[in-house]
Amino acid sequence: MVRRLIATAALVASAGIYAFAAERATFIMTNGERKSGTLVFHGGQAHNLIDGQLNLGEGGKEQSFPVEQVAVIDVAGGNPSQSELAGVPASGQAISMRDGSGVVQGKFVNIVRGDTLLWENEAGQQTQYALKDIARIYLNPQAARTAFNYTGSPAAVGTAGSGTSLEPGAVRVEANQPWTDSGITVRVGDLVAFRANGQIAFGKSEGQTAGADGKSGNNSPNYPVPAMPVGGLVGKVGNSAPFPIGSNTSPIRMPASGRLMLGINDNEIGDNSGFFSVVVTKTGAGR
C-alpha cells in the first residue's frame, strides 16, 4: 500500500494532474470496514479506477484500494432499504438509483471526472450515469448483503423485472403488450427524454432476457425496429414508424405529431413477461 501511495504521488507530481471531484463516497470493504472520502481522478481519461485500484482523497492525502476488496461504493449514504437489497442479484454487479426507481444490473467500468459512472449494461453497451443520481454501486453483492445485515433472498439473475419498481410518474411498459400509451401527446420536432429501468423476458427459454437496449446479437427484419436487438425499449408516435429508445437518456426528436406509445422490440409478445419502468420528460418544443 505504501508503494502504491508513493507511486501515485510520483504520478501526480510528474503529470501535474490531480483533481478532487465534487462527489464524496464511502467504500464498504469486503471485510466490513468503511473508508470515506472524495472521489479523485488522474490522467487524460480522468479515471478513478487505475491499475485495479479505486481512489479516495481526504485531508489532502489519497488512499488506494484494490477493486476486488470493495463490496459497495456508497454515494448516497445511509442504509439501503430491504427492497433495494432484495433487488441486488445473487451474482454479478448492480447499481441502485437514488430516486428509488430500482436496481439496474450490469458491470462496473469506471468513474470519470469524479462525478460520472461508466456502466456496461446487459447488452454489453457502455452508458453513463451522473453519480448524483446513483445511490450505491454493488461490486460484490454477497459481501454487500453481509455488510448491511441482509438475510433475505437475493434477486435471481436474469429474472424478468427483478429488482424493478415503478417510481411515481413512470410508465409501466409490459413486455407482453403490443404498445403502451405513455399518456403524453407530442408534436413533430418535440424533444423528449426517456429513462428506462428493468429487465424483461422475450421468451420462456433460459437466457431470453433483455434490458432496455435489447439482447445483443439478436436482430430480425420482423421486429418493429429491425436494427435494434430483440427485447429493447422502442417508441412510436401515432401510426408513424417505430424508433429505438433503449437506455439512451439524451432527448429524442419526435418524428410526428400524436400520442406517444412505448413498446418492446419483438414481433412475438405472447410468451414475454416482465416490464420496463420508463420516465418520460418533454425537454423542448418543436418548431
N, C-alpha and C positions, 0 to 999 in steps of 0.2 A: 504493500500500500504506500509506503514511504517513497519507494522508487517511482511509483505511478504519479504521486503528487509532485515529485521533483521534475519528472518528465513533462508533466502538464505545465508547470511553472516555466520551464525552459521554452516550451512551445509558445506560450503566451508572450514571453519576453522577446523571442526572436521574431514572431509574426506580428506582434503588436495588435493582435485581435483578441479581445476579451470583453464580453458584454454580459451584463446581468439583465435577464428578462424581467418583465413585469410580473409574470405568474410565479407564485410560490406553490410548493408541493411537499408532500410527505411521502418518503419511500418507506413502505411497510415491508420489512425484510422477511425472508422465508423462515428465519428463526424467531420472528415476533418483534424484533427491535424496530424502532421508528426513527427515521432521520429526516429532519425538516430543513428546508432552505429555499433559495431561489433557483429556478432552473436557469442554467447558463449554457452558452453555446460558443463554439470555436470554429475557425476555418472559414473558407469561402462558402461552404454549404451551410454554415450556421447550424451545425448539428449538436444535439446534446449527447446522443449516443455515439461514442468514438471508441473504436477498438474494443468493442464489447463492454464498455464502461458507461454507466449513466452518471451524470454530474450534477451536484448541488453546490451552491455558493452560500456562505453565511459569514458575516463579520469580516468580509474581505478575503476569506480563505475558501478554497474549493476542495470538496471531497469527491472521490470517485468510487463507484460501487459496481461490481460485476452484475450484468443484467440478469444472469441466472439466479442471483441471490435476492432479487427484488420481486416480491409477490404482487404488490399493488403500487401504482403511482396514484396517490390520493390528491386530487386537485381541489375538491370542494371542501374537504374536511368533514368532521362528524362521523357518525356511524351510518352505514348503508341500511336501507330498510330490508325486512325479511323477503319481500317480493323481489327486490333487486338481487339479493343473494341467490334466491331461488332461480332466477333467470340466467345466472352465470353458468356456462356449460361445464360438464364434468371434466372436459379436457379442452385444450386449445386456449385461445385468448379472447377477451371481450372488453368492450367499453360500456359504461353506463352514462346516460345523458343526465345533465344537471336538472333539466325540466321534468324528469320523471317519465319520459316517453318510452323507456325500455332499455334493454340490453342488446348491443349490436355485436355479433360475433365476427371474427376476422383475425388479423395478425398485425402486431405492432411493428412499425418500420423505423420511425424515429420521431423526435421532437425538434422542430426547426424554429429558429429565432426566439426560442423560449416561450412562444405563445401559440404554436400550431402543431397539431398532431398529424403525422403522416401515418395513414392506416391502409392496410390492404384488405379489401372486402372479400367476401366468399367467392366472388367471381374471379379473384386474382388481380383486380384492378386497384391502383392506388387512389385514395381520396384524401381530402384534408378536412380536419375539424378544428375550429377555434377552441383552445383549451378552456376558454371561459364558458363554453357550452358543455364541457365534459365534467362529470363528477369523479369517476375513477377509471383507471386503466388496469385491467386484470391481466397480469402477465403470467401468473401461476395460480390458477383458480383453487386448486386443492389447498395450497398454503394460505390463500386469502380467506377461505372458509374457516380454517383453523384460527387465523388471527382475529376474525370477527366473531368467533364462537358460534358459528352457524352449524346446526346439526340436522337440518332438513335435507331433502334430496335435491341434487343439482339438476339443472335442465338437461335433457338428453340432447346430445349433439345431433344436429340435423332434424330435430323435431320442428315441424312447421309451426310458426307462431310462438315458439318457446321464448320466454323472457320478454315478450312483446305486450305492452299495454297501450290502450288507446288514450292519448292525452287529450285534455279538453280542447275542443275546436278542431281536432284531427278528423280526417275522413277514413273510415274503415273500408279498405278495398279487399273484398273477399275474393279468394283465388278461384272459387267455383262459380262466380257470376260473370257474365259476358262484359258488362260495363256497370260502373258505379257512378251515380250522379254526385258530383263534388259540391253541389249546391251553389255554384258560382257561375254567373253569366259573364262572358268576356266579349270584347270587341277585337276585331282584327288589329294586330300590332301591339296589343296589351302585353306587358311584361309580367310574367307570373313565375314565382319561385316555389319549389317543392322541397320538402324534407321528409324522406321516407325511412321508416324503420320496420324491422321484422323479417320474417322468413316464411316462405310458402312451400308447399309440395305440389309439383306439377304432374304427379303420378303416385302410384302406391308402391313402387319398387324402391329398394334401398338406393340411396344416393340421388333420388329425384327431388332434390330440394334446391331452392334458389333464394338469393337475396334480391334487392331491388334492381341490380344490374343483370340478373338472369344467370343461368348456368353456362359458363364459358364453354365454347366449342359446340353448342347445341343450337344450330340455326336451321330454319326451314323457310322456303318461299311461301308456305301456307300460313305462317304466323302473321298477326296484324302488322308487325314491323319486321320484315324478313332479315334485315341487317342486324337485329338485336337477338341475343340468345333467349332461349325459352325461359319463361317464368319472370322476366323482368317487368318493371312497372312502366306502363305506357299510358298515353292520354290521347284524347281526340276532342274536337270541338264540333258539336252537332254531327253532321254526316260527313265531315271532312276526313281526310286521310289521317290515320293514327300516327303519332310521333313518339320517340323514345323519351323517357324521363330518367329512370334508373336512380342512382344515388347522387346524381348531379344536383347541386344546390344553387347553381347560378341561374338567374332568371331566363326563362324561355319565352320568345316572342310568339304570340298566338297567331296561328295561320289563318284563322277565320273568326267570324262572329257567331255566338251562340252559347249553348250550355256546355260547360267543361265536364268531360267524362273521364274517369280513370279506370284502368283495367290491367289485365295480366297478358303478357305476350305469349299466348298459347291458343291453338286452334281446337283443342280438345280439353274442355274445362270440367267435364263431368267427374273426373277422378281427382280433381285438385282439392286441396284443403289449406287452411291457414289464411292469414290476411296480412296486408301491409297497413301500418298506421302512417298516414300522409298528412302533413300540414301544408296547406296551400295558401300562398300570400301574394296578392297583387302588389307589384312594386312600381309599376309605371303604366300610364295610359297610352293607348295607340294614337296615331295621328290620323 
